[in-house]
Amino acid sequence: MPEQVELEGIAAEADRARTDEGAQKMRGRDETGSLELAYEKGNAAGARKAVMTNEPWSDVSDDDETMIINMGPQHPSTHGVLRLMLELDAETVVRVKPVIGYLHTGMEKTAETLTFTQGATNVTRMDYLAPMSNELCWALTVEKLLDLEIPPRATAIRVLMAELNRISSHLVSLATQGMDLGAISMMIYGFREREEILSFFEKCSGLRMNNDYIRPGGVAADLPPDWESDVAKIVETFPAHIDEYEELLTENPIWRERTIGVGSVTVEQCYALGLTGPILRAAGKAWDLRVDQPYCGYETYDFDVITGTNGDVFDRYKVRVGEMRESIKIVKQVLDRMPEGDYRSQDKKVTPPPRIRIDESMEALIHHFKIFTEGYKVPAGEVYCAIESPRGEIANYLVSSGSSKPWRLHVRAPSFANLQGLAPMMEGGLLADAVAVIASTDPVMGDVDR
C-alpha cells in the first residue's frame, strides 16, 4: 500500500507538470508580481510605478474566497482555441489571463523558406476572415523594399477587395456575436449576406478564402468582365440588409441589457495595451490608418471614421455596423471611377510575361519558369508597413538580405494585441458577460498563433 500511494503521488505530480502552462499560467495574487498585475488591468501608470520604484502595486482586493477556473480552449464561445484562466469571486470575474499557443502555425518562420512571390500564400492564412488585408499588407511591404510603382487600376482593385473583405469580416463578427448572445437570426443573416461577397471573390480569384489574389506588383488577375454588375448588386442591396441588422439588434432590450456598460475600456487602456481598430475607436479615439497614415490612395476617397463614447460591447457593435456602411461608400466610389490600364506592374523583374507569350517564345517560358521557381531578389534592407485591417493595425516588419526569400518576418497581428484587452474589459463583470466581451473583441486565433 505505501508503494501504491507513492506511485499515485508521482503520477499526480507528473500530470500537474504536463498541464502547467509555465509563464502563461495564472497564479495566485501572492505569487504574481505588481508589474504583471498592472499590465493585466491595462494600467500604464501602475506599470511605470512598479518599474521605477520597485514597489508593490495592486488595487486588487485581497480576498481568499476566490477560485481559478478554465474557460476553453475547446469552448463554443471562445472563437477558436483560446483558453481563459478566470479568477472568480462567486459569479464576479476578479482576474483574467488569456492562454494561447494551441494552434501555433509558425507562419513567420515559414516565410523564411518561401520566396517573396510565394509569401502571399502564407500570410493570407493568418487572419482567415480577412485574407485580403493580410495579402495587401504583404504586397505593400515587399513593394516598399523594391521601390515598385503600382498601376492605378491595380491600386483601385486592391481597395475594392479590401473593403469588401472588411464587410464580410464584420458580418462574421456580428453573426457570431449574435449567436453567442442568443440572437440566432443574426447568425443566419450574417452568413447569408457574406456568401454574396465570397462568391464575388471566387469569381475573381478562384477561391472563396485564402485567395492569394493581391500580390507584390499588383493583383493576380484582372477583374472578370461582369464585375461591375456584381459589385453594383452588393452596393444596392447591402444598406437594406444593414438596416435589418439594426432593426433586429440595436433597440432590442435583451441585446442592450447584455452589451451596454459591459466590457468597457478607456482610450488610455487601449494605448497601454496596444488595442487598435474598432476597440480603440469604440472608446472614442478616431484613429484609422486609412486616414491617419493613408495608403492605396485612401486619402482620395470620401468616408468617415466611426467612433463610440463608452468603449463597451455595444459601442464596438455599433462601430462595426457603421464601418460596413462606410465601406459600402468606398466600394461605390471605386465602382464609379475604376481606371483602365494594367492590373499589375510591367516591371519584368517581378511580373511574368503574359501566358500567350509562353507559347510563342522560349525566352518568355524561361522567364516565367524562373520567377515562379527561383523568385526575384529584393534589395537588402528592413521595412515596416502597416494597414487598417477589420480588427485593427496589421503590420509587417520585414528584413531582406538581398536574396529571393525574406531573412526575417515579424507580423504585428491585431488579434494578438487585442486579446490583452480581455483582462481590463472583463474585470468586475459577471462570468456570463465574458462571452459577450470575447465576441466583441472579434479575435481570430490564426492571427494570434500565427
C-alpha positions, 0 to 999 in steps of 0.5 A: 500500500505505501508503494501504491500511494507513492506511485499515485503521488508521482503520477499526480505530480507528473500530470500537474507538470504536463498541464502547467502552462509555465509563464502563461499560467495564472497564479495566485495574487501572492505569487504574481508580481505588481508589474504583471498585475498592472499590465493585466488591468491595462494600467500604464501608470501602475506599470511605470510605478512598479518599474521605477520604484520597485514597489508593490502595486495592486488595487486588487482586493485581497480576498481568499474566497476566490477560485481559478477556473478554465474557460476553453480552449475547446469552448463554443464561445471562445472563437477558436482555441483560446483558453481563459484562466478566470479568477472568480469571486462567486459569479464576479470575474476578479482576474483574467489571463488569456492562454494561447499557443494551441494552434501555433502555425509558425507562419513567420518562420515559414516565410523564411523558406518561401520566396517573396512571390510565394509569401502571399500564400502564407500570410493570407492564412493568418487572419482567415476572415480577412485574407485580403488585408493580410495579402495587401499588407504583404504586397505593400511591404515587399513593394516598399523594399523594391521601390515598385510603382503600382498601376492605378487600376491595380491600386483601385482593385486592391481597395475594392477587395479590401473593403469588401473583405472588411464587410464580410469580416464584420458580418462574421463578427456580428453573426457570431456575436449574435449567436453567442448572445442568443440572437440566432437570426443574426447568425443566419443573416450574417452568413447569408449576406457574406456568401454574396461577397465570397462568391464575388471573390471566387469569381475573381480569384478562384477561391472563396478564402485564402485567395492569394489574389493581391500580390507584390506588383499588383493583383493576380488577375484582372477583374472578370468582365461582369464585375461591375454588375456584381459589385453594383448588386452588393452596393444596392442591396447591402444598406437594406440588409444593414438596416435589418441588422439594426432593426433586429439588434440595436433597440432590442432590450435583451441585446442592450441589457447584455452589451451596454456598460459591459466590457468597457475600456478607456482610450488610455487602456487601449494605448497601454495595451496596444488595442487598435481598430474598432476597440480603440475607436469604440472608446472614442479615439478616431484613429484609422490608418486609412486616414491617419497614415493613408495608403492605396490612395485612401486619402482620395476617397470620401468616408468617415471614421466611426467612433463610440463614447463608452468603449463597451460591447455595444459601442464596438457593435455599433462601430462595426455596423457603421464601418460596413456602411462606410465601406459600402461608400468606398466600394461605390466610389471605386465602382464609379471611377475604376481606371483602365490600364494594367492590373499589375506592374510591367516591371519584368523583374517581378511580373511574368510575361503574359501566358500567350507569350509562353507559347510563342517564345522560349525566352518568355517560358524561361522567364516565367519558369524562373520567377515562379521557381527561383523568385526575384531578389529584393534589395537588402534592407528592413521595412515596416508597413502597416494597414487598417485591417477589420480588427485593427493595425496589421503590420509587417516588419520585414528584413531582406538580405538581398536574396529571393526569400525574406531573412526575417518576418515579424507580423504585428497581428491585431488579434494578438494585441487585442486579446490583452484587452480581455483582462481590463474589459472583463474585470468586475463583470459577471462570468456570463458577460465574458462571452459577450466581451470575447465576441466583441473583441472579434479575435481570430486565433490564426492571427494570434498563433500565427 
